[in-house]
Amino acid sequence: MRYAMPSLVCAALVVSVQAVSLPRANAYSPDNHERYMVKGAKTCRRVHGVKIGKSTLKEMIEGVLEPDKISRTALQMVRQRFERNSHGKQRKVSVERIAAQAIHGSPNPTRPEYGNSAADRRQLNNTKRLLPDRLMSNRFPLDVYSYDTNQAVRNKILIHASQFLCVSYAHKSNRQSARKFGNMLHMIGDTFSASHVQRSAPKGSPGKCGTDKIEWHFSMDLIAWKLHVPADEENGDWRFRCIVEHTANLMKLWADGRQAVRNETDQAARLRTANRKVKETMAFLCNQVLREDPAVLSLPAGGAAAGYSITSGTDNWKFYKKKKPDTPIQPVGLTGADEARTFVRTINKLLRKKGRKNRFWYPSREMEDLCRGVNSANRLPAPLRCTPREIDWAMKGSSKVRTMWIPARKLPSINQ
């Protein structure tokens, strides 16, 4: 039997956007995030008749750049970029970066290979390994395991997106509202970067955006940083064209939602309207942006394809030697559920020890497919619903929602 997981504000935004000359440069450095926001705003005005004010767009751009300003991880990335003898060597990922990976459209790092200790042998007995026919024939022989499935990754992205939207719709500050929307757009934008996510090409001629599908979420422990930046700078391919189109549509949905929620006069009405508007955006994300086949959703998340993995000529110091074979790194299975929960607890313990504001959590692998719930029910699935405290924080301008680290929702224990 094959391995499988259980089924699981428009009138006020009136200043036009100035034209920007875009150089041709596979999809995203900080510059690229700004580019698709600017082009998306222009497209939103042209296609939907919604004008994004200059000051509003400026704050959206500040928000879309914020997730890349995790300064404590910058040195780590530089070291990895020039690390000696790096071919096939799994990268260390800082706890701050682990906590932020879903905001970059990526999963957790994979679990290192199990050793011969008694503890490792016990843990290995609890893993769920893929059958041989589901393993790539040319994969690099690195037996790493994932803590989460692609479905769990998509669920977490959707929960983050709903939180950013809930706060953005209700926030009394136009500035903070735009920033929260920008935070969300960074996350969505990174899923169109070839160094974060492998996608199938859109169908048709020219390819229609929204027909492409996510095939693989790469994890940063197995990515070649030498190749990451060039991929993040691409703005001449279909990925960039599609994120511009999606950004324009999401800006229209955001402007409608922001206006509708702010027009309500009390918290309860704002909560109801926010959830209705969030559902519209969740449906767009599920059906146009974050499409994945069931077979992909059930697979262990992480690793990296050939051309982006740590086997892809990453040892810059050995330029004089023949380039080694370029191979993908595919996780061979899932860790045990208890080990996945222990991983989450360990990261939170380290974050608290370092005095960090952010806290790490992850949806259970047993959580239902939230996209299925979005498409089949009148109400949002519970994990995606705005909470009274989020609306209250936003209406009061609480410091708890001034950064992208919005406190995690309290979900039933089975879902965390």
VOKOL-883917 format. One record per residue (C-alpha): residue in three letters; x negated, y, z. Coordinates in nm, 2 decimals. Example, Ala and Ser with C-alpha at 12.3 -4.5 7.8 and 13.67 -1.06 7.14 Angstrom:
2
+---------+--------+--------+--------+
: residuo :      X :      Y :      Z :
+---------+--------+--------+--------+
:     ALA :  -1.23 :  -0.45 :   0.78 :
:     SER :  -1.37 :  -0.11 :   0.71 :
+---------+--------+--------+--------+
***
This chain:
416
+---------+--------+--------+--------+
: residuo :      X :      Y :      Z :
+---------+--------+--------+--------+
:     MET :   0.00 :   0.00 :   0.00 :
:     ARG :  -0.14 :   0.34 :  -0.09 :
:     TYR :  -0.22 :   0.59 :   0.18 :
:     ALA :   0.04 :   0.86 :   0.22 :
:     MET :   0.15 :   1.11 :   0.48 :
:     PRO :   0.52 :   1.13 :   0.60 :
:     SER :   0.74 :   1.34 :   0.37 :
:     LEU :   0.74 :   1.57 :   0.49 :
:     VAL :   1.05 :   5.10 :   0.06 :
:     CYS :   1.11 :   5.19 :  -0.26 :
:     ALA :   1.22 :   5.56 :  -0.28 :
:     ALA :   0.96 :   5.68 :  -0.04 :
:     LEU :   0.68 :   5.52 :  -0.23 :
:     VAL :   0.66 :   5.78 :  -0.50 :
:     VAL :   0.29 :   5.87 :  -0.59 :
:     SER :   0.17 :   5.71 :  -0.90 :
:     VAL :  -0.14 :   5.49 :  -0.92 :
:     GLN :  -0.44 :   5.63 :  -1.12 :
:     ALA :  -0.58 :   5.42 :  -1.39 :
:     VAL :  -0.90 :   5.22 :  -1.31 :
:     SER :  -1.15 :   5.10 :  -1.56 :
:     LEU :  -1.22 :   4.73 :  -1.49 :
:     PRO :  -1.55 :   4.57 :  -1.60 :
:     ARG :  -1.53 :   4.22 :  -1.73 :
:     ALA :  -1.71 :   3.99 :  -1.51 :
:     ASN :  -1.48 :   3.29 :  -1.24 :
:     ALA :  -1.20 :   3.52 :  -0.90 :
:     TYR :  -1.30 :   3.72 :  -0.55 :
:     SER :  -1.54 :   3.96 :  -0.41 :
:     PRO :  -1.41 :   4.26 :  -0.21 :
:     ASP :  -1.42 :   4.46 :  -0.53 :
:     ASN :  -1.20 :   4.20 :  -0.70 :
:     HIS :  -0.94 :   4.21 :  -0.43 :
:     GLU :  -0.92 :   4.59 :  -0.47 :
:     ARG :  -0.90 :   4.55 :  -0.85 :
:     TYR :  -0.60 :   4.32 :  -0.85 :
:     MET :  -0.42 :   4.54 :  -0.60 :
:     VAL :  -0.46 :   4.85 :  -0.82 :
:     LYS :  -0.36 :   4.66 :  -1.13 :
:     GLY :  -0.07 :   4.49 :  -0.95 :
:     ALA :   0.06 :   4.83 :  -0.84 :
:     LYS :   0.05 :   4.96 :  -1.19 :
:     THR :   0.23 :   4.65 :  -1.32 :
:     CYS :   0.49 :   4.68 :  -1.04 :
:     ARG :   0.57 :   5.03 :  -1.15 :
:     ARG :   0.58 :   4.94 :  -1.52 :
:     VAL :   0.78 :   4.61 :  -1.49 :
:     HIS :   1.00 :   4.67 :  -1.18 :
:     GLY :   1.02 :   5.05 :  -1.17 :
:     VAL :   0.88 :   5.05 :  -0.81 :
:     LYS :   0.62 :   5.32 :  -0.74 :
:     ILE :   0.36 :   5.24 :  -0.47 :
:     GLY :   0.24 :   5.56 :  -0.32 :
:     LYS :  -0.13 :   5.64 :  -0.34 :
:     SER :  -0.16 :   5.65 :   0.04 :
:     THR :   0.04 :   5.33 :   0.07 :
:     LEU :  -0.18 :   5.16 :  -0.18 :
:     LYS :  -0.49 :   5.28 :   0.00 :
:     GLU :  -0.38 :   5.11 :   0.32 :
:     MET :  -0.28 :   4.80 :   0.14 :
:     ILE :  -0.63 :   4.78 :   0.00 :
:     GLU :  -0.77 :   4.83 :   0.35 :
:     GLY :  -0.57 :   4.54 :   0.46 :
:     VAL :  -0.67 :   4.32 :   0.17 :
:     LEU :  -1.04 :   4.39 :   0.25 :
:     GLU :  -1.01 :   4.33 :   0.62 :
:     PRO :  -1.05 :   3.95 :   0.62 :
:     ASP :  -1.39 :   3.98 :   0.45 :
:     LYS :  -1.52 :   4.21 :   0.73 :
:     ILE :  -1.59 :   3.92 :   0.97 :
:     SER :  -1.94 :   4.06 :   1.02 :
:     ARG :  -2.06 :   3.78 :   1.26 :
:     THR :  -2.04 :   3.53 :   0.98 :
:     ALA :  -2.22 :   3.73 :   0.71 :
:     LEU :  -2.57 :   3.63 :   0.83 :
:     GLN :  -2.47 :   3.27 :   0.83 :
:     MET :  -2.36 :   3.29 :   0.47 :
:     VAL :  -2.69 :   3.46 :   0.37 :
:     ARG :  -2.89 :   3.19 :   0.54 :
:     GLN :  -2.69 :   2.92 :   0.36 :
:     ARG :  -2.74 :   3.10 :   0.03 :
:     PHE :  -3.12 :   3.06 :   0.06 :
:     GLU :  -3.15 :   2.75 :   0.27 :
:     ARG :  -3.43 :   2.51 :   0.18 :
:     ASN :  -3.36 :   2.15 :   0.08 :
:     SER :  -2.99 :   2.22 :   0.08 :
:     HIS :  -2.88 :   1.97 :  -0.18 :
:     GLY :  -2.61 :   1.75 :  -0.04 :
:     LYS :  -2.65 :   1.89 :   0.31 :
:     GLN :  -2.33 :   1.98 :   0.49 :
:     ARG :  -2.31 :   2.34 :   0.61 :
:     LYS :  -2.26 :   2.46 :   0.96 :
:     VAL :  -1.95 :   2.69 :   0.98 :
:     SER :  -1.92 :   2.94 :   1.27 :
:     VAL :  -1.61 :   2.92 :   1.50 :
:     GLU :  -1.51 :   3.27 :   1.38 :
:     ARG :  -1.50 :   3.16 :   1.02 :
:     ILE :  -1.32 :   2.83 :   1.11 :
:     ALA :  -1.05 :   3.04 :   1.27 :
:     ALA :  -1.02 :   3.25 :   0.96 :
:     GLN :  -1.04 :   2.99 :   0.68 :
:     ALA :  -0.66 :   2.97 :   0.62 :
:     ILE :  -0.66 :   3.35 :   0.56 :
:     HIS :  -0.90 :   3.27 :   0.27 :
:     GLY :  -0.68 :   2.99 :   0.13 :
:     SER :  -0.91 :   2.72 :   0.26 :
:     PRO :  -0.89 :   2.44 :   0.51 :
:     ASN :  -1.10 :   2.35 :   0.81 :
:     PRO :  -1.45 :   2.21 :   0.76 :
:     THR :  -1.47 :   1.84 :   0.73 :
:     ARG :  -1.57 :   1.61 :   1.01 :
:     PRO :  -1.94 :   1.51 :   0.98 :
:     GLU :  -2.02 :   1.15 :   0.90 :
:     TYR :  -1.96 :   0.90 :   1.18 :
:     GLY :  -2.27 :   0.76 :   1.34 :
:     ASN :  -2.34 :   0.43 :   1.51 :
:     SER :  -2.26 :   0.54 :   1.87 :
:     ALA :  -1.99 :   0.36 :   2.06 :
:     ALA :  -1.78 :   0.68 :   2.07 :
:     ASP :  -1.81 :   0.72 :   1.69 :
:     ARG :  -1.72 :   0.36 :   1.63 :
:     ARG :  -1.40 :   0.41 :   1.84 :
:     GLN :  -1.31 :   0.73 :   1.65 :
:     LEU :  -1.38 :   0.56 :   1.32 :
:     ASN :  -1.13 :   0.29 :   1.40 :
:     ASN :  -0.85 :   0.56 :   1.43 :
:     THR :  -0.92 :   0.72 :   1.09 :
:     LYS :  -0.70 :   0.68 :   0.78 :
:     ARG :  -0.93 :   0.61 :   0.49 :
:     LEU :  -0.83 :   0.65 :   0.13 :
:     LEU :  -0.81 :   0.33 :  -0.08 :
:     PRO :  -1.09 :   0.28 :  -0.33 :
:     ASP :  -0.86 :   0.36 :  -0.63 :
:     ARG :  -0.80 :   0.71 :  -0.49 :
:     LEU :  -1.17 :   0.79 :  -0.46 :
:     MET :  -1.35 :   0.97 :  -0.74 :
:     SER :  -1.59 :   0.74 :  -0.92 :
:     ASN :  -1.86 :   1.01 :  -0.95 :
:     ARG :  -1.83 :   1.15 :  -0.59 :
:     PHE :  -2.14 :   1.23 :  -0.39 :
:     PRO :  -2.20 :   0.95 :  -0.13 :
:     LEU :  -2.11 :   1.16 :   0.17 :
:     ASP :  -1.84 :   0.99 :   0.39 :
:     VAL :  -1.68 :   1.30 :   0.55 :
:     TYR :  -1.33 :   1.30 :   0.69 :
:     SER :  -1.07 :   1.58 :   0.70 :
:     TYR :  -0.88 :   1.71 :   1.01 :
:     ASP :  -0.59 :   1.81 :   0.79 :
:     THR :  -0.40 :   1.74 :   0.47 :
:     ASN :  -0.34 :   1.98 :   0.19 :
:     GLN :   0.02 :   2.00 :   0.31 :
:     ALA :  -0.09 :   2.12 :   0.65 :
:     VAL :  -0.31 :   2.38 :   0.48 :
:     ARG :  -0.02 :   2.51 :   0.27 :
:     ASN :   0.21 :   2.51 :   0.58 :
:     LYS :  -0.04 :   2.72 :   0.77 :
:     ILE :  -0.08 :   2.96 :   0.48 :
:     LEU :   0.30 :   3.00 :   0.47 :
:     ILE :   0.32 :   3.06 :   0.85 :
:     HIS :   0.05 :   3.32 :   0.83 :
:     ALA :   0.23 :   3.49 :   0.53 :
:     SER :   0.56 :   3.50 :   0.72 :
:     GLN :   0.40 :   3.65 :   1.02 :
:     PHE :   0.23 :   3.92 :   0.82 :
:     LEU :   0.56 :   4.00 :   0.65 :
:     CYS :   0.77 :   4.01 :   0.97 :
:     VAL :   0.54 :   4.26 :   1.12 :
:     SER :   0.50 :   4.46 :   0.80 :
:     TYR :   0.87 :   4.49 :   0.74 :
:     ALA :   0.95 :   4.61 :   1.10 :
:     HIS :   0.64 :   4.82 :   1.19 :
:     LYS :   0.71 :   5.18 :   1.27 :
:     SER :   0.39 :   5.28 :   1.11 :
:     ASN :   0.38 :   5.30 :   0.73 :
:     ARG :   0.01 :   5.26 :   0.75 :
:     GLN :   0.01 :   4.95 :   0.96 :
:     SER :   0.29 :   4.80 :   0.75 :
:     ALA :   0.09 :   4.84 :   0.43 :
:     ARG :  -0.22 :   4.69 :   0.60 :
:     LYS :  -0.03 :   4.38 :   0.71 :
:     PHE :   0.09 :   4.33 :   0.36 :
:     GLY :  -0.27 :   4.36 :   0.24 :
:     ASN :  -0.38 :   4.10 :   0.48 :
:     MET :  -0.13 :   3.86 :   0.32 :
:     LEU :  -0.25 :   3.95 :  -0.03 :
:     HIS :  -0.60 :   3.86 :   0.06 :
:     MET :  -0.49 :   3.51 :   0.15 :
:     ILE :  -0.29 :   3.47 :  -0.16 :
:     GLY :  -0.56 :   3.62 :  -0.38 :
:     ASP :  -0.82 :   3.38 :  -0.25 :
:     THR :  -0.61 :   3.08 :  -0.37 :
:     PHE :  -0.69 :   3.22 :  -0.73 :
:     SER :  -1.06 :   3.21 :  -0.67 :
:     ALA :  -1.23 :   2.92 :  -0.84 :
:     SER :  -1.47 :   2.89 :  -0.54 :
:     HIS :  -1.18 :   2.84 :  -0.29 :
:     VAL :  -0.92 :   2.65 :  -0.49 :
:     GLN :  -0.91 :   2.43 :  -0.80 :
:     ARG :  -0.60 :   2.50 :  -1.01 :
:     SER :  -0.46 :   2.35 :  -1.33 :
:     ALA :  -0.43 :   2.60 :  -1.61 :
:     PRO :  -0.09 :   2.76 :  -1.68 :
:     LYS :   0.11 :   2.59 :  -1.95 :
:     GLY :   0.21 :   2.74 :  -2.28 :
:     SER :   0.03 :   2.98 :  -2.51 :
:     PRO :  -0.05 :   3.22 :  -2.36 :
:     GLY :  -0.03 :   3.03 :  -2.03 :
:     LYS :   0.27 :   3.13 :  -1.82 :
:     CYS :   0.18 :   3.22 :  -1.46 :
:     GLY :   0.37 :   3.01 :  -1.22 :
:     THR :   0.33 :   2.69 :  -1.42 :
:     ASP :  -0.02 :   2.63 :  -1.28 :
:     LYS :  -0.07 :   2.41 :  -0.97 :
:     ILE :  -0.32 :   2.39 :  -0.69 :
:     GLU :  -0.51 :   2.06 :  -0.72 :
:     TRP :  -0.78 :   2.10 :  -0.45 :
:     HIS :  -0.84 :   2.33 :  -0.15 :
:     PHE :  -1.22 :   2.35 :  -0.10 :
:     SER :  -1.38 :   2.37 :   0.24 :
:     MET :  -1.66 :   2.62 :   0.32 :
:     ASP :  -1.89 :   2.36 :   0.48 :
:     LEU :  -1.93 :   2.19 :   0.14 :
:     ILE :  -1.94 :   2.49 :  -0.09 :
:     ALA :  -2.26 :   2.62 :  -0.26 :
:     TRP :  -2.28 :   2.98 :  -0.16 :
:     LYS :  -2.51 :   3.05 :  -0.45 :
:     LEU :  -2.21 :   2.98 :  -0.67 :
:     HIS :  -1.94 :   3.13 :  -0.45 :
:     VAL :  -2.00 :   3.50 :  -0.52 :
:     PRO :  -2.01 :   3.47 :  -0.91 :
:     ALA :  -1.67 :   3.28 :  -0.89 :
:     ASP :  -1.53 :   3.55 :  -0.66 :
:     GLU :  -1.62 :   3.82 :  -0.91 :
:     GLU :  -1.44 :   3.68 :  -1.21 :
:     ASN :  -1.17 :   3.92 :  -1.34 :
:     GLY :  -1.15 :   3.82 :  -1.71 :
:     ASP :  -0.97 :   3.49 :  -1.69 :
:     TRP :  -0.62 :   3.36 :  -1.64 :
:     ARG :  -0.66 :   3.34 :  -1.27 :
:     PHE :  -0.71 :   3.71 :  -1.24 :
:     ARG :  -0.43 :   3.78 :  -1.48 :
:     CYS :  -0.20 :   3.56 :  -1.28 :
:     ILE :  -0.29 :   3.71 :  -0.94 :
:     VAL :  -0.22 :   4.06 :  -1.09 :
:     GLU :   0.12 :   3.94 :  -1.20 :
:     HIS :   0.20 :   3.78 :  -0.87 :
:     THR :   0.08 :   4.08 :  -0.68 :
:     ALA :   0.32 :   4.31 :  -0.88 :
:     ASN :   0.61 :   4.08 :  -0.79 :
:     LEU :   0.51 :   4.05 :  -0.43 :
:     MET :   0.49 :   4.43 :  -0.41 :
:     LYS :   0.84 :   4.46 :  -0.54 :
:     LEU :   0.96 :   4.20 :  -0.28 :
:     TRP :   0.77 :   4.38 :   0.00 :
:     ALA :   0.91 :   4.73 :  -0.10 :
:     ASP :   1.27 :   4.58 :  -0.09 :
:     GLY :   1.21 :   4.41 :   0.24 :
:     ARG :   1.05 :   4.70 :   0.41 :
:     GLN :   1.33 :   4.94 :   0.31 :
:     ALA :   1.60 :   4.69 :   0.41 :
:     VAL :   1.46 :   4.62 :   0.75 :
:     ARG :   1.37 :   4.98 :   0.84 :
:     ASN :   1.73 :   5.08 :   0.74 :
:     GLU :   1.86 :   4.86 :   1.03 :
:     THR :   1.93 :   5.04 :   1.36 :
:     ASP :   1.85 :   4.78 :   1.62 :
:     GLN :   1.62 :   4.49 :   1.68 :
:     ALA :   1.87 :   4.21 :   1.63 :
:     ALA :   1.98 :   4.34 :   1.29 :
:     ARG :   1.61 :   4.39 :   1.19 :
:     LEU :   1.54 :   4.04 :   1.29 :
:     ARG :   1.82 :   3.90 :   1.08 :
:     THR :   1.73 :   4.11 :   0.78 :
:     ALA :   1.36 :   4.04 :   0.81 :
:     ASN :   1.43 :   3.66 :   0.81 :
:     ARG :   1.65 :   3.70 :   0.50 :
:     LYS :   1.38 :   3.90 :   0.32 :
:     VAL :   1.10 :   3.67 :   0.43 :
:     LYS :   1.29 :   3.37 :   0.29 :
:     GLU :   1.30 :   3.55 :  -0.05 :
:     THR :   0.92 :   3.58 :  -0.05 :
:     MET :   0.86 :   3.23 :   0.08 :
:     ALA :   1.07 :   3.09 :  -0.21 :
:     PHE :   0.85 :   3.29 :  -0.45 :
:     LEU :   0.53 :   3.17 :  -0.29 :
:     CYS :   0.65 :   2.81 :  -0.29 :
:     ASN :   0.79 :   2.81 :  -0.64 :
:     GLN :   0.55 :   3.03 :  -0.83 :
:     VAL :   0.22 :   3.07 :  -0.64 :
:     LEU :   0.15 :   2.78 :  -0.41 :
:     ARG :   0.28 :   2.49 :  -0.62 :
:     GLU :   0.13 :   2.15 :  -0.54 :
:     ASP :   0.23 :   1.80 :  -0.64 :
:     PRO :   0.33 :   1.56 :  -0.37 :
:     ALA :   0.03 :   1.34 :  -0.44 :
:     VAL :  -0.20 :   1.64 :  -0.38 :
:     LEU :  -0.01 :   1.75 :  -0.06 :
:     SER :  -0.07 :   1.41 :   0.09 :
:     LEU :  -0.45 :   1.41 :   0.03 :
:     PRO :  -0.71 :   1.50 :   0.29 :
:     ALA :  -0.80 :   1.87 :   0.25 :
:     GLY :  -1.15 :   2.00 :   0.19 :
:     GLY :  -1.47 :   1.91 :   0.00 :
:     ALA :  -1.56 :   2.07 :  -0.32 :
:     ALA :  -1.55 :   1.99 :  -0.69 :
:     ALA :  -1.85 :   1.95 :  -0.91 :
:     GLY :  -1.99 :   2.29 :  -1.00 :
:     TYR :  -1.91 :   2.43 :  -0.66 :
:     SER :  -2.02 :   2.16 :  -0.41 :
:     ILE :  -2.35 :   2.15 :  -0.22 :
:     THR :  -2.48 :   1.91 :  -0.48 :
:     SER :  -2.46 :   2.18 :  -0.75 :
:     GLY :  -2.82 :   2.29 :  -0.77 :
:     THR :  -2.81 :   2.49 :  -0.45 :
:     ASP :  -3.17 :   2.45 :  -0.35 :
:     ASN :  -3.30 :   2.78 :  -0.50 :
:     TRP :  -3.66 :   2.71 :  -0.38 :
:     LYS :  -3.70 :   2.41 :  -0.60 :
:     PHE :  -3.64 :   2.59 :  -0.93 :
:     TYR :  -3.94 :   2.42 :  -1.09 :
:     LYS :  -3.80 :   2.07 :  -1.05 :
:     LYS :  -3.54 :   1.90 :  -1.27 :
:     LYS :  -3.19 :   2.00 :  -1.17 :
:     LYS :  -3.02 :   1.72 :  -0.97 :
:     PRO :  -2.69 :   1.57 :  -1.08 :
:     ASP :  -2.39 :   1.79 :  -1.03 :
:     THR :  -2.13 :   1.59 :  -0.83 :
:     PRO :  -1.81 :   1.65 :  -0.64 :
:     ILE :  -1.77 :   1.59 :  -0.27 :
:     GLN :  -1.44 :   1.43 :  -0.18 :
:     PRO :  -1.33 :   1.35 :   0.18 :
:     VAL :  -1.28 :   0.98 :   0.21 :
:     GLY :  -0.99 :   1.01 :   0.45 :
:     LEU :  -0.83 :   1.17 :   0.76 :
:     THR :  -0.96 :   1.17 :   1.12 :
:     GLY :  -0.74 :   1.02 :   1.38 :
:     ALA :  -0.46 :   1.26 :   1.50 :
:     ASP :  -0.61 :   1.28 :   1.85 :
:     GLU :  -0.95 :   1.38 :   1.71 :
:     ALA :  -0.79 :   1.65 :   1.50 :
:     ARG :  -0.62 :   1.80 :   1.81 :
:     THR :  -0.95 :   1.78 :   2.00 :
:     PHE :  -1.12 :   1.97 :   1.72 :
:     VAL :  -0.86 :   2.25 :   1.76 :
:     ARG :  -0.90 :   2.26 :   2.14 :
:     THR :  -1.28 :   2.27 :   2.11 :
:     ILE :  -1.27 :   2.57 :   1.86 :
:     ASN :  -1.04 :   2.76 :   2.10 :
:     LYS :  -1.27 :   2.69 :   2.39 :
:     LEU :  -1.57 :   2.82 :   2.20 :
:     LEU :  -1.37 :   3.13 :   2.09 :
:     ARG :  -1.27 :   3.21 :   2.45 :
:     LYS :  -1.63 :   3.15 :   2.57 :
:     LYS :  -1.75 :   3.41 :   2.31 :
:     GLY :  -1.48 :   3.65 :   2.42 :
:     ARG :  -1.31 :   3.66 :   2.07 :
:     LYS :  -0.96 :   3.80 :   2.02 :
:     ASN :  -0.86 :   3.54 :   1.76 :
:     ARG :  -0.72 :   3.20 :   1.86 :
:     PHE :  -0.73 :   2.90 :   1.65 :
:     TRP :  -0.43 :   2.67 :   1.58 :
:     TYR :  -0.32 :   2.43 :   1.31 :
:     PRO :   0.01 :   2.28 :   1.21 :
:     SER :   0.05 :   1.91 :   1.29 :
:     ARG :   0.00 :   1.68 :   1.00 :
:     GLU :   0.35 :   1.55 :   1.08 :
:     MET :   0.51 :   1.89 :   1.03 :
:     GLU :   0.76 :   1.88 :   0.74 :
:     ASP :   0.67 :   2.03 :   0.41 :
:     LEU :   0.79 :   2.39 :   0.47 :
:     CYS :   0.84 :   2.46 :   0.10 :
:     ARG :   1.09 :   2.18 :   0.09 :
:     GLY :   1.27 :   2.34 :   0.38 :
:     VAL :   1.26 :   2.68 :   0.21 :
:     ASN :   1.42 :   2.55 :  -0.11 :
:     SER :   1.68 :   2.32 :   0.05 :
:     ALA :   1.83 :   2.51 :   0.34 :
:     ASN :   2.02 :   2.84 :   0.38 :
:     ARG :   1.80 :   2.94 :   0.68 :
:     LEU :   1.42 :   2.95 :   0.69 :
:     PRO :   1.25 :   2.65 :   0.86 :
:     ALA :   1.19 :   2.74 :   1.22 :
:     PRO :   0.81 :   2.78 :   1.19 :
:     LEU :   0.86 :   3.05 :   0.93 :
:     ARG :   1.12 :   3.26 :   1.11 :
:     CYS :   1.03 :   3.60 :   1.25 :
:     THR :   1.04 :   3.60 :   1.63 :
:     PRO :   1.20 :   3.87 :   1.85 :
:     ARG :   0.86 :   3.95 :   2.00 :
:     GLU :   0.70 :   4.00 :   1.66 :
:     ILE :   0.98 :   4.25 :   1.56 :
:     ASP :   0.95 :   4.41 :   1.91 :
:     TRP :   0.57 :   4.45 :   1.88 :
:     ALA :   0.61 :   4.60 :   1.53 :
:     MET :   0.89 :   4.84 :   1.63 :
:     LYS :   0.68 :   4.96 :   1.93 :
:     GLY :   0.35 :   4.97 :   1.74 :
:     SER :   0.19 :   4.73 :   1.98 :
:     SER :  -0.19 :   4.69 :   1.96 :
:     LYS :  -0.12 :   4.31 :   1.94 :
:     VAL :  -0.04 :   4.35 :   1.57 :
:     ARG :  -0.29 :   4.61 :   1.46 :
:     THR :  -0.53 :   4.35 :   1.32 :
:     MET :  -0.49 :   4.04 :   1.11 :
:     TRP :  -0.51 :   3.83 :   1.44 :
:     ILE :  -0.14 :   3.83 :   1.52 :
:     PRO :  -0.08 :   3.61 :   1.82 :
:     ALA :   0.03 :   3.26 :   1.71 :
:     ARG :   0.39 :   3.16 :   1.73 :
:     LYS :   0.49 :   2.91 :   1.99 :
:     LEU :   0.59 :   2.60 :   1.80 :
:     PRO :   0.71 :   2.27 :   1.94 :
:     SER :   0.42 :   2.06 :   2.05 :
:     ILE :   0.47 :   1.81 :   1.77 :
:     ASN :   0.41 :   2.09 :   1.52 :
:     GLN :   0.08 :   2.21 :   1.66 :
+---------+--------+--------+--------+
***
